[in-house]
Amino acid sequence: MDPKDFEVASPPTDGISDISFSSQADFLGVSSWDNQVRIYEVQPSGQTIPKASFSHEAPALCVTWSKDGTKLVSGGADKAGRMFDITTGQTTQVAQHDEPIKCAKFLDQGILATGSWDKTVKYWDLRSPTPIGTVALPDRCYTMDIQGPLMVVGTAEKHICIFDLNNPTVIFKKNISPLKWQTRVVSCFTQGKGYAVGSIEGRVGIQYVEDKDQSKNFSFKCHRDDSKNVFSVNAISFHPIHGTFSTAGSDGTVSFWDKDSKQRLKPFGNAGGTIPCTTFNRNGTIFAYAVSYDWSKGYKHALPTNPNKIFLHAVKEEDVKPRVGKKR
């Protein structure tokens, strides 16, 4: 990738499943297949210091920060949601499902949502051991994102469930992905008016929620090479200030895009491995990406020689600012 990118010290020892920056400080939470969740502090120099870690009893699959930045929650293949309090250093179990927890996100008011392969989303008040709400999904939860009152859940068989979090236990709208193949990721626009969906066939769909905006929906191809090989789109991260977004894929590349002008703003080179997850920090000055096996070719390619690395890229303003021009 960019030779100036910083490599995170003491990375996970197995596949990296998710990364997330705190909304309050440059703390990076990382979950991985070695059952561990790690927290790194990113210093102004770009160097990183491992700050803390805690473990699941099986692979850790997702991480998310509380809005005040004091707590990191992870979900795992041990069917548990676990919360680490950075002020006390204590870990507690805060969620439980019948199958692995693939996704976890905080709602604004300190309520946690967890999505599982048991085909449910559960809501948890962190002070209570039982869920305060459960929603049946059409299939296994693969991906989930929240922005303001909008929550979008992508499941197996290409179902996309849209929630209005003012009424969180009812699915507001059920859609089928506009893409042909399996959903890998959904990510909400920064203004919460819609979402981007990425699939295994190297395509991204831009989808608006309101009926009146449906004419703005479109899909585009990405993460394909000159030989017509097609790669999975594994991660989509929206820039918190500019509302532009990144895509990253099994081809080991990242691109920044502007959905409004329908332009690619900046392509990166190859990371030398697949990229399973990405995230911007709170003000969009740091872009973090993991280079690690993404399971896109099945278990036979999960080799001990695969890299497990995390890089930090200093974001240039001109690479993520929307292009001035005719808006569609």
ABEGO torsion letter per residue (X at the ends): XBAABBBBBGBBABBBABBBBBAABBBBBBBBAAGBBBBBBBBAAGBBBBABBBBBABBBABBBBBAAGABBBBBBAAGBBBBBBAAAGBBBBABBBABBBABBBBBAAGBBBBBBAAGBBBBBBAABABBABBBBBABBBABBBBBEABBBBBBBGGBBBBBBAABAABBABBBBBABABBBABBBBBAAGABBBBBBAAGBBBBBBABAAAAAABBBBBBGBBAAGBBBBBABBBBBAAAGBBBBBBAAGBBBBBBAAAGBBABBBBBAGEBBABBBBBAAGABBBBBBBBAGAAEAAABBAABBBBBBBBBBBAAAABBBBEBBX
